[in-house]
Amino acid sequence: MAVETIRSQIRLGKIKAGAPLPTENSLAELLDLSRGTVRRAIEVLAQSGDITRKPYSRPIVAGTRSETGPFGSQVHVWISHPIADDATLQLLRGVSNGLMGTSFRLVVREPNRFYADFVKSDEREFLTDLLNDDSAFSAIIERDADARNDDLYKMVVEKGKHLVFVDIPPPPGVAADYVGTANISASRRCTEHLLELGHTRIAYVSESATPYTVQERVKGFWRALRIAGLEGSGTVLFGSELEPANISKVPNGGLYGRGISPSAYYNELTQRLVREVLSMDPRPTAIVASCDVLAHWVCAVLEDMGFQVPQNFAVVGFDWLARWDDPSRDVLSSASQDFEGFGYHAAEVLLDRASGEGPTTPRQILLPAPTIVRASTAGNSA
């Protein structure tokens, strides 16, 4: 309560930005609070960036970072995945932490439904509203790579509104900032982990070749093999390019089978990919999957067919989604994406734009995604 009371005094201009904060005694008298309560509130304000402190000096009220300037007072956020997802919650937490101590407030939207063309149409509706809202000057975008709303993104940027894309970069021709994962190096490291374990025949599997992130991860996969002199021993498979499996049997039980959610789409897609891997001669002994969901399904299907992970096939995913699950389900080796970092750095970029700091050209910030080693490659949860 005391923290918000002092913040409101700053926002209203009763405590001036750039000026020394009133003494503890003055604030206690002004706000009818005890001096101890005021002192604790000042500590919180210093941690959040509302004020700055130097030895032997009164705290100074933050200036430009608390001013919205031409950016208005709201930061609009578009999320193409359910907000309730753990990864999305971490992203939003990062944005909130990045904007803490400023007068910006978040306006977050997600699709109403997550199937058919609803994500695409809801994303278009968000962009149309952003385009037509003269009070909206900035947005953080976690877009759907398959939505194909490139035309509206270009119109929004051309109108002078600032966008920061997270996870998936802006469409070609859209001049905007981007915060994402260093996908090439992260995928390369996952592949190198398998090479270090002695695997020389490795397959990379994905739903399709369309997403830009997948294209980068495939580059990292080939780079690791090429450096090791094993490029001829690798293969890349896209489920969308394979013949239908025509198999309805869903994998049941097993360490990895317990970690999958029912999905006719992933069941059929994974059956295609696993069938193709098993038909290869010589057969791969390790698999890199483009995401954790697909990796879990691959492991479950292999288990259901009588194969052991990692004894017969070592499998690596990408995301490390299991960090939020029951520890007993954290069994998949994976590249650990920094979802909270996406949001925090996106907020930092917007604050730089609002204050006129930083380069005028679009920025690209790539965050590391270290390999987390679990039972699917190591046989234990080291």
Contacts in CASP RR format, 6 or more apart in sequence:
PFRMAT RR
TARGET T0000
AUTHOR 0000-0000-0000
METHOD contacts of the structure
MODEL  1
MAVETIRSQIRLGKIKAGAPLPTENSLAELLDLSRGTVRRAIEVLAQSGD
ITRKPYSRPIVAGTRSETGPFGSQVHVWISHPIADDATLQLLRGVSNGLM
GTSFRLVVREPNRFYADFVKSDEREFLTDLLNDDSAFSAIIERDADARND
DLYKMVVEKGKHLVFVDIPPPPGVAADYVGTANISASRRCTEHLLELGHT
RIAYVSESATPYTVQERVKGFWRALRIAGLEGSGTVLFGSELEPANISKV
PNGGLYGRGISPSAYYNELTQRLVREVLSMDPRPTAIVASCDVLAHWVCA
VLEDMGFQVPQNFAVVGFDWLARWDDPSRDVLSSASQDFEGFGYHAAEVL
LDRASGEGPTTPRQILLPAPTIVRASTAGNSA
2 31 0 8 1.000
2 33 0 8 1.000
2 37 0 8 1.000
2 38 0 8 1.000
2 40 0 8 1.000
2 41 0 8 1.000
3 41 0 8 1.000
3 44 0 8 1.000
3 45 0 8 1.000
5 31 0 8 1.000
5 33 0 8 1.000
5 41 0 8 1.000
6 15 0 8 1.000
6 27 0 8 1.000
6 31 0 8 1.000
6 41 0 8 1.000
6 42 0 8 1.000
6 45 0 8 1.000
6 50 0 8 1.000
7 45 0 8 1.000
7 50 0 8 1.000
7 101 0 8 1.000
9 15 0 8 1.000
9 31 0 8 1.000
10 17 0 8 1.000
10 50 0 8 1.000
10 61 0 8 1.000
10 66 0 8 1.000
11 66 0 8 1.000
11 103 0 8 1.000
15 21 0 8 1.000
15 22 0 8 1.000
15 61 0 8 1.000
16 61 0 8 1.000
17 61 0 8 1.000
17 62 0 8 1.000
17 63 0 8 1.000
17 66 0 8 1.000
17 67 0 8 1.000
18 60 0 8 1.000
18 61 0 8 1.000
18 62 0 8 1.000
18 63 0 8 1.000
19 60 0 8 1.000
19 61 0 8 1.000
20 57 0 8 1.000
20 58 0 8 1.000
20 59 0 8 1.000
20 60 0 8 1.000
20 61 0 8 1.000
21 27 0 8 1.000
21 42 0 8 1.000
21 51 0 8 1.000
21 58 0 8 1.000
21 59 0 8 1.000
21 60 0 8 1.000
21 61 0 8 1.000
22 30 0 8 1.000
23 58 0 8 1.000
24 35 0 8 1.000
24 36 0 8 1.000
24 38 0 8 1.000
24 39 0 8 1.000
24 42 0 8 1.000
25 35 0 8 1.000
27 33 0 8 1.000
27 38 0 8 1.000
28 34 0 8 1.000
28 35 0 8 1.000
28 36 0 8 1.000
28 37 0 8 1.000
28 38 0 8 1.000
31 38 0 8 1.000
33 41 0 8 1.000
42 51 0 8 1.000
42 59 0 8 1.000
45 51 0 8 1.000
45 59 0 8 1.000
45 101 0 8 1.000
46 52 0 8 1.000
46 53 0 8 1.000
46 59 0 8 1.000
48 100 0 8 1.000
48 101 0 8 1.000
49 62 0 8 1.000
49 65 0 8 1.000
49 100 0 8 1.000
49 101 0 8 1.000
50 61 0 8 1.000
50 62 0 8 1.000
50 66 0 8 1.000
50 101 0 8 1.000
51 59 0 8 1.000
51 60 0 8 1.000
51 61 0 8 1.000
51 62 0 8 1.000
52 59 0 8 1.000
52 60 0 8 1.000
52 62 0 8 1.000
53 59 0 8 1.000
53 60 0 8 1.000
54 60 0 8 1.000
62 101 0 8 1.000
64 355 0 8 1.000
64 357 0 8 1.000
65 101 0 8 1.000
65 102 0 8 1.000
65 351 0 8 1.000
65 355 0 8 1.000
66 101 0 8 1.000
66 102 0 8 1.000
66 103 0 8 1.000
67 103 0 8 1.000
67 354 0 8 1.000
67 355 0 8 1.000
68 102 0 8 1.000
68 103 0 8 1.000
68 104 0 8 1.000
68 354 0 8 1.000
69 354 0 8 1.000
70 137 0 8 1.000
70 354 0 8 1.000
71 104 0 8 1.000
71 137 0 8 1.000
71 138 0 8 1.000
71 162 0 8 1.000
71 350 0 8 1.000
71 353 0 8 1.000
71 354 0 8 1.000
72 135 0 8 1.000
72 136 0 8 1.000
72 137 0 8 1.000
72 138 0 8 1.000
73 103 0 8 1.000
73 104 0 8 1.000
73 105 0 8 1.000
74 104 0 8 1.000
74 105 0 8 1.000
74 106 0 8 1.000
74 107 0 8 1.000
74 135 0 8 1.000
74 136 0 8 1.000
75 95 0 8 1.000
75 99 0 8 1.000
75 104 0 8 1.000
75 105 0 8 1.000
75 106 0 8 1.000
75 107 0 8 1.000
75 138 0 8 1.000
75 139 0 8 1.000
75 140 0 8 1.000
75 347 0 8 1.000
75 350 0 8 1.000
76 107 0 8 1.000
76 108 0 8 1.000
76 109 0 8 1.000
76 126 0 8 1.000
76 130 0 8 1.000
76 136 0 8 1.000
76 138 0 8 1.000
76 139 0 8 1.000
76 140 0 8 1.000
77 92 0 8 1.000
77 95 0 8 1.000
77 106 0 8 1.000
77 107 0 8 1.000
77 108 0 8 1.000
77 109 0 8 1.000
77 139 0 8 1.000
77 140 0 8 1.000
77 141 0 8 1.000
77 142 0 8 1.000
78 109 0 8 1.000
78 110 0 8 1.000
78 123 0 8 1.000
78 126 0 8 1.000
78 127 0 8 1.000
78 139 0 8 1.000
78 140 0 8 1.000
78 141 0 8 1.000
78 142 0 8 1.000
78 143 0 8 1.000
79 88 0 8 1.000
79 91 0 8 1.000
79 92 0 8 1.000
79 108 0 8 1.000
79 109 0 8 1.000
79 110 0 8 1.000
79 142 0 8 1.000
80 110 0 8 1.000
80 111 0 8 1.000
80 119 0 8 1.000
80 123 0 8 1.000
80 142 0 8 1.000
80 143 0 8 1.000
80 144 0 8 1.000
80 147 0 8 1.000
81 87 0 8 1.000
81 88 0 8 1.000
81 110 0 8 1.000
81 114 0 8 1.000
81 142 0 8 1.000
82 88 0 8 1.000
82 110 0 8 1.000
82 114 0 8 1.000
83 89 0 8 1.000
83 92 0 8 1.000
83 108 0 8 1.000
83 110 0 8 1.000
86 321 0 8 1.000
86 324 0 8 1.000
87 319 0 8 1.000
87 321 0 8 1.000
87 337 0 8 1.000
87 339 0 8 1.000
88 142 0 8 1.000
88 339 0 8 1.000
90 339 0 8 1.000
90 340 0 8 1.000
91 142 0 8 1.000
91 166 0 8 1.000
91 167 0 8 1.000
91 339 0 8 1.000
91 340 0 8 1.000
91 341 0 8 1.000
91 342 0 8 1.000
91 343 0 8 1.000
92 106 0 8 1.000
92 108 0 8 1.000
92 343 0 8 1.000
93 340 0 8 1.000
93 343 0 8 1.000
94 340 0 8 1.000
94 341 0 8 1.000
94 342 0 8 1.000
94 343 0 8 1.000
94 344 0 8 1.000
94 347 0 8 1.000
95 106 0 8 1.000
95 140 0 8 1.000
95 343 0 8 1.000
95 344 0 8 1.000
95 346 0 8 1.000
95 347 0 8 1.000
96 106 0 8 1.000
96 347 0 8 1.000
97 340 0 8 1.000
97 344 0 8 1.000
97 347 0 8 1.000
98 343 0 8 1.000
98 344 0 8 1.000
98 347 0 8 1.000
98 348 0 8 1.000
98 351 0 8 1.000
99 106 0 8 1.000
99 347 0 8 1.000
99 350 0 8 1.000
99 351 0 8 1.000
102 351 0 8 1.000
104 350 0 8 1.000
104 354 0 8 1.000
109 122 0 8 1.000
109 126 0 8 1.000
110 122 0 8 1.000
111 118 0 8 1.000
111 119 0 8 1.000
111 122 0 8 1.000
111 123 0 8 1.000
112 118 0 8 1.000
112 122 0 8 1.000
113 119 0 8 1.000
113 122 0 8 1.000
119 144 0 8 1.000
119 147 0 8 1.000
120 144 0 8 1.000
120 146 0 8 1.000
120 147 0 8 1.000
120 148 0 8 1.000
120 149 0 8 1.000
123 143 0 8 1.000
123 144 0 8 1.000
123 147 0 8 1.000
123 149 0 8 1.000
124 147 0 8 1.000
124 149 0 8 1.000
124 152 0 8 1.000
127 149 0 8 1.000
127 152 0 8 1.000
127 153 0 8 1.000
127 156 0 8 1.000
128 152 0 8 1.000
129 136 0 8 1.000
130 136 0 8 1.000
130 139 0 8 1.000
130 156 0 8 1.000
130 161 0 8 1.000
131 152 0 8 1.000
131 155 0 8 1.000
131 156 0 8 1.000
131 159 0 8 1.000
131 161 0 8 1.000
136 161 0 8 1.000
137 160 0 8 1.000
137 161 0 8 1.000
137 162 0 8 1.000
138 161 0 8 1.000
138 162 0 8 1.000
138 163 0 8 1.000
138 164 0 8 1.000
138 350 0 8 1.000
138 353 0 8 1.000
138 354 0 8 1.000
139 156 0 8 1.000
139 161 0 8 1.000
139 162 0 8 1.000
139 163 0 8 1.000
139 164 0 8 1.000
140 163 0 8 1.000
140 164 0 8 1.000
140 165 0 8 1.000
140 166 0 8 1.000
140 343 0 8 1.000
140 346 0 8 1.000
140 347 0 8 1.000
140 350 0 8 1.000
141 153 0 8 1.000
141 163 0 8 1.000
141 164 0 8 1.000
141 165 0 8 1.000
141 166 0 8 1.000
141 170 0 8 1.000
142 165 0 8 1.000
142 166 0 8 1.000
142 167 0 8 1.000
142 168 0 8 1.000
142 342 0 8 1.000
143 149 0 8 1.000
143 153 0 8 1.000
143 165 0 8 1.000
143 168 0 8 1.000
144 168 0 8 1.000
145 168 0 8 1.000
145 210 0 8 1.000
145 211 0 8 1.000
145 212 0 8 1.000
145 213 0 8 1.000
146 210 0 8 1.000
146 211 0 8 1.000
149 171 0 8 1.000
150 171 0 8 1.000
150 172 0 8 1.000
150 173 0 8 1.000
150 174 0 8 1.000
153 163 0 8 1.000
153 170 0 8 1.000
153 171 0 8 1.000
153 174 0 8 1.000
153 176 0 8 1.000
154 171 0 8 1.000
154 173 0 8 1.000
154 174 0 8 1.000
156 163 0 8 1.000
157 163 0 8 1.000
157 174 0 8 1.000
157 175 0 8 1.000
157 176 0 8 1.000
162 176 0 8 1.000
162 177 0 8 1.000
162 350 0 8 1.000
162 353 0 8 1.000
163 170 0 8 1.000
163 174 0 8 1.000
163 176 0 8 1.000
163 177 0 8 1.000
164 176 0 8 1.000
164 177 0 8 1.000
164 178 0 8 1.000
164 179 0 8 1.000
164 346 0 8 1.000
164 349 0 8 1.000
164 350 0 8 1.000
165 176 0 8 1.000
165 177 0 8 1.000
165 178 0 8 1.000
165 179 0 8 1.000
166 178 0 8 1.000
166 179 0 8 1.000
166 180 0 8 1.000
166 342 0 8 1.000
166 343 0 8 1.000
166 346 0 8 1.000
167 179 0 8 1.000
167 180 0 8 1.000
167 181 0 8 1.000
167 213 0 8 1.000
167 337 0 8 1.000
167 342 0 8 1.000
168 211 0 8 1.000
168 212 0 8 1.000
168 213 0 8 1.000
169 178 0 8 1.000
169 180 0 8 1.000
169 212 0 8 1.000
169 364 0 8 1.000
170 176 0 8 1.000
170 178 0 8 1.000
170 362 0 8 1.000
175 362 0 8 1.000
176 362 0 8 1.000
177 346 0 8 1.000
177 349 0 8 1.000
177 353 0 8 1.000
177 362 0 8 1.000
177 363 0 8 1.000
177 364 0 8 1.000
177 365 0 8 1.000
178 362 0 8 1.000
178 363 0 8 1.000
178 364 0 8 1.000
178 365 0 8 1.000
179 341 0 8 1.000
179 342 0 8 1.000
179 343 0 8 1.000
179 345 0 8 1.000
179 346 0 8 1.000
179 349 0 8 1.000
179 365 0 8 1.000
179 367 0 8 1.000
180 342 0 8 1.000
180 365 0 8 1.000
180 366 0 8 1.000
180 367 0 8 1.000
181 213 0 8 1.000
181 335 0 8 1.000
181 337 0 8 1.000
181 338 0 8 1.000
181 366 0 8 1.000
181 367 0 8 1.000
181 368 0 8 1.000
181 369 0 8 1.000
182 366 0 8 1.000
182 367 0 8 1.000
182 368 0 8 1.000
182 369 0 8 1.000
183 213 0 8 1.000
183 216 0 8 1.000
183 217 0 8 1.000
183 220 0 8 1.000
183 369 0 8 1.000
184 216 0 8 1.000
184 217 0 8 1.000
184 219 0 8 1.000
184 220 0 8 1.000
184 223 0 8 1.000
185 220 0 8 1.000
185 368 0 8 1.000
186 217 0 8 1.000
186 318 0 8 1.000
186 335 0 8 1.000
186 337 0 8 1.000
186 368 0 8 1.000
186 369 0 8 1.000
186 370 0 8 1.000
186 371 0 8 1.000
187 216 0 8 1.000
187 217 0 8 1.000
187 218 0 8 1.000
187 219 0 8 1.000
187 220 0 8 1.000
187 221 0 8 1.000
187 224 0 8 1.000
187 288 0 8 1.000
187 318 0 8 1.000
187 335 0 8 1.000
188 220 0 8 1.000
188 221 0 8 1.000
188 223 0 8 1.000
188 224 0 8 1.000
189 224 0 8 1.000
189 335 0 8 1.000
189 370 0 8 1.000
189 371 0 8 1.000
190 221 0 8 1.000
190 288 0 8 1.000
190 316 0 8 1.000
190 317 0 8 1.000
190 318 0 8 1.000
190 333 0 8 1.000
190 334 0 8 1.000
190 335 0 8 1.000
190 371 0 8 1.000
191 202 0 8 1.000
191 220 0 8 1.000
191 221 0 8 1.000
191 224 0 8 1.000
191 225 0 8 1.000
191 288 0 8 1.000
191 316 0 8 1.000
192 224 0 8 1.000
192 228 0 8 1.000
193 316 0 8 1.000
193 333 0 8 1.000
193 371 0 8 1.000
193 373 0 8 1.000
193 377 0 8 1.000
194 202 0 8 1.000
194 286 0 8 1.000
194 288 0 8 1.000
194 314 0 8 1.000
194 316 0 8 1.000
194 377 0 8 1.000
195 202 0 8 1.000
195 224 0 8 1.000
195 225 0 8 1.000
195 228 0 8 1.000
195 230 0 8 1.000
197 286 0 8 1.000
197 314 0 8 1.000
197 377 0 8 1.000
197 378 0 8 1.000
199 285 0 8 1.000
199 286 0 8 1.000
199 314 0 8 1.000
200 230 0 8 1.000
200 233 0 8 1.000
200 285 0 8 1.000
201 233 0 8 1.000
201 234 0 8 1.000
201 282 0 8 1.000
201 283 0 8 1.000
201 284 0 8 1.000
201 285 0 8 1.000
201 286 0 8 1.000
202 221 0 8 1.000
202 225 0 8 1.000
202 233 0 8 1.000
202 234 0 8 1.000
202 235 0 8 1.000
202 284 0 8 1.000
202 285 0 8 1.000
202 286 0 8 1.000
202 287 0 8 1.000
202 288 0 8 1.000
203 234 0 8 1.000
203 235 0 8 1.000
203 236 0 8 1.000
203 237 0 8 1.000
203 277 0 8 1.000
203 280 0 8 1.000
203 284 0 8 1.000
203 286 0 8 1.000
203 287 0 8 1.000
203 288 0 8 1.000
204 217 0 8 1.000
204 218 0 8 1.000
204 221 0 8 1.000
204 234 0 8 1.000
204 235 0 8 1.000
204 236 0 8 1.000
204 237 0 8 1.000
204 287 0 8 1.000
204 288 0 8 1.000
204 289 0 8 1.000
204 290 0 8 1.000
205 236 0 8 1.000
205 237 0 8 1.000
205 238 0 8 1.000
205 239 0 8 1.000
205 273 0 8 1.000
205 277 0 8 1.000
205 287 0 8 1.000
205 288 0 8 1.000
205 289 0 8 1.000
205 290 0 8 1.000
205 294 0 8 1.000
205 298 0 8 1.000
206 214 0 8 1.000
206 217 0 8 1.000
206 218 0 8 1.000
206 236 0 8 1.000
206 237 0 8 1.000
206 238 0 8 1.000
206 239 0 8 1.000
206 289 0 8 1.000
206 290 0 8 1.000
206 294 0 8 1.000
207 214 0 8 1.000
207 238 0 8 1.000
207 239 0 8 1.000
207 240 0 8 1.000
207 269 0 8 1.000
207 290 0 8 1.000
207 294 0 8 1.000
208 214 0 8 1.000
208 238 0 8 1.000
208 239 0 8 1.000
208 240 0 8 1.000
208 241 0 8 1.000
209 215 0 8 1.000
209 218 0 8 1.000
209 238 0 8 1.000
209 240 0 8 1.000
209 241 0 8 1.000
213 290 0 8 1.000
214 290 0 8 1.000
217 290 0 8 1.000
217 318 0 8 1.000
218 236 0 8 1.000
221 236 0 8 1.000
221 288 0 8 1.000
222 231 0 8 1.000
222 236 0 8 1.000
225 231 0 8 1.000
225 232 0 8 1.000
225 233 0 8 1.000
225 234 0 8 1.000
234 284 0 8 1.000
235 280 0 8 1.000
235 284 0 8 1.000
237 273 0 8 1.000
237 276 0 8 1.000
237 277 0 8 1.000
239 269 0 8 1.000
239 272 0 8 1.000
239 273 0 8 1.000
242 272 0 8 1.000
242 273 0 8 1.000
242 275 0 8 1.000
242 276 0 8 1.000
243 272 0 8 1.000
244 268 0 8 1.000
244 272 0 8 1.000
245 268 0 8 1.000
245 271 0 8 1.000
245 272 0 8 1.000
245 275 0 8 1.000
247 267 0 8 1.000
247 268 0 8 1.000
247 271 0 8 1.000
248 267 0 8 1.000
249 304 0 8 1.000
250 262 0 8 1.000
250 267 0 8 1.000
251 257 0 8 1.000
251 260 0 8 1.000
251 267 0 8 1.000
251 297 0 8 1.000
251 300 0 8 1.000
251 301 0 8 1.000
251 303 0 8 1.000
251 304 0 8 1.000
252 304 0 8 1.000
253 300 0 8 1.000
253 303 0 8 1.000
253 304 0 8 1.000
254 300 0 8 1.000
254 303 0 8 1.000
254 304 0 8 1.000
255 299 0 8 1.000
255 303 0 8 1.000
255 309 0 8 1.000
255 331 0 8 1.000
255 375 0 8 1.000
256 296 0 8 1.000
256 299 0 8 1.000
256 300 0 8 1.000
256 303 0 8 1.000
256 309 0 8 1.000
256 331 0 8 1.000
256 332 0 8 1.000
256 376 0 8 1.000
257 296 0 8 1.000
257 299 0 8 1.000
257 300 0 8 1.000
257 303 0 8 1.000
257 304 0 8 1.000
258 329 0 8 1.000
259 296 0 8 1.000
259 300 0 8 1.000
259 329 0 8 1.000
260 266 0 8 1.000
260 293 0 8 1.000
260 296 0 8 1.000
260 297 0 8 1.000
260 300 0 8 1.000
263 297 0 8 1.000
266 293 0 8 1.000
266 294 0 8 1.000
266 297 0 8 1.000
267 297 0 8 1.000
269 294 0 8 1.000
269 297 0 8 1.000
270 294 0 8 1.000
270 297 0 8 1.000
270 298 0 8 1.000
270 300 0 8 1.000
270 301 0 8 1.000
271 301 0 8 1.000
273 298 0 8 1.000
274 298 0 8 1.000
274 301 0 8 1.000
274 302 0 8 1.000
274 305 0 8 1.000
277 283 0 8 1.000
277 284 0 8 1.000
277 287 0 8 1.000
277 313 0 8 1.000
278 305 0 8 1.000
284 313 0 8 1.000
285 312 0 8 1.000
285 313 0 8 1.000
285 314 0 8 1.000
286 313 0 8 1.000
286 314 0 8 1.000
286 315 0 8 1.000
286 316 0 8 1.000
286 377 0 8 1.000
287 295 0 8 1.000
287 298 0 8 1.000
287 313 0 8 1.000
287 314 0 8 1.000
287 315 0 8 1.000
287 316 0 8 1.000
288 315 0 8 1.000
288 316 0 8 1.000
288 317 0 8 1.000
289 295 0 8 1.000
289 298 0 8 1.000
289 315 0 8 1.000
289 316 0 8 1.000
289 317 0 8 1.000
289 318 0 8 1.000
290 317 0 8 1.000
290 318 0 8 1.000
291 317 0 8 1.000
291 318 0 8 1.000
291 319 0 8 1.000
292 317 0 8 1.000
292 318 0 8 1.000
292 319 0 8 1.000
292 320 0 8 1.000
292 321 0 8 1.000
292 322 0 8 1.000
292 332 0 8 1.000
292 334 0 8 1.000
293 321 0 8 1.000
294 317 0 8 1.000
295 315 0 8 1.000
295 316 0 8 1.000
295 317 0 8 1.000
295 318 0 8 1.000
295 332 0 8 1.000
295 334 0 8 1.000
295 376 0 8 1.000
296 332 0 8 1.000
298 315 0 8 1.000
299 309 0 8 1.000
299 315 0 8 1.000
299 332 0 8 1.000
299 376 0 8 1.000
302 309 0 8 1.000
302 312 0 8 1.000
302 313 0 8 1.000
302 315 0 8 1.000
303 309 0 8 1.000
307 313 0 8 1.000
309 315 0 8 1.000
309 375 0 8 1.000
309 376 0 8 1.000
310 375 0 8 1.000
310 376 0 8 1.000
310 377 0 8 1.000
310 378 0 8 1.000
310 379 0 8 1.000
314 333 0 8 1.000
314 376 0 8 1.000
314 377 0 8 1.000
315 332 0 8 1.000
315 333 0 8 1.000
315 376 0 8 1.000
315 377 0 8 1.000
316 332 0 8 1.000
316 333 0 8 1.000
316 334 0 8 1.000
316 335 0 8 1.000
316 371 0 8 1.000
316 376 0 8 1.000
316 377 0 8 1.000
317 332 0 8 1.000
317 333 0 8 1.000
317 334 0 8 1.000
317 335 0 8 1.000
317 376 0 8 1.000
318 334 0 8 1.000
318 335 0 8 1.000
318 337 0 8 1.000
318 369 0 8 1.000
319 334 0 8 1.000
319 335 0 8 1.000
319 336 0 8 1.000
319 337 0 8 1.000
320 334 0 8 1.000
320 335 0 8 1.000
320 336 0 8 1.000
320 337 0 8 1.000
320 372 0 8 1.000
321 334 0 8 1.000
322 329 0 8 1.000
322 330 0 8 1.000
322 331 0 8 1.000
322 332 0 8 1.000
322 334 0 8 1.000
322 374 0 8 1.000
323 330 0 8 1.000
323 336 0 8 1.000
330 374 0 8 1.000
330 381 0 8 1.000
331 374 0 8 1.000
331 375 0 8 1.000
331 376 0 8 1.000
331 381 0 8 1.000
332 374 0 8 1.000
332 375 0 8 1.000
332 376 0 8 1.000
333 371 0 8 1.000
333 372 0 8 1.000
333 373 0 8 1.000
333 374 0 8 1.000
333 375 0 8 1.000
333 376 0 8 1.000
333 377 0 8 1.000
333 378 0 8 1.000
334 371 0 8 1.000
334 372 0 8 1.000
334 374 0 8 1.000
335 369 0 8 1.000
335 370 0 8 1.000
335 371 0 8 1.000
335 372 0 8 1.000
336 369 0 8 1.000
336 370 0 8 1.000
336 371 0 8 1.000
336 372 0 8 1.000
337 367 0 8 1.000
337 369 0 8 1.000
338 367 0 8 1.000
338 368 0 8 1.000
338 369 0 8 1.000
341 367 0 8 1.000
342 367 0 8 1.000
345 365 0 8 1.000
345 367 0 8 1.000
349 363 0 8 1.000
349 365 0 8 1.000
351 357 0 8 1.000
352 358 0 8 1.000
373 382 0 8 1.000
374 381 0 8 1.000
374 382 0 8 1.000
375 381 0 8 1.000
END
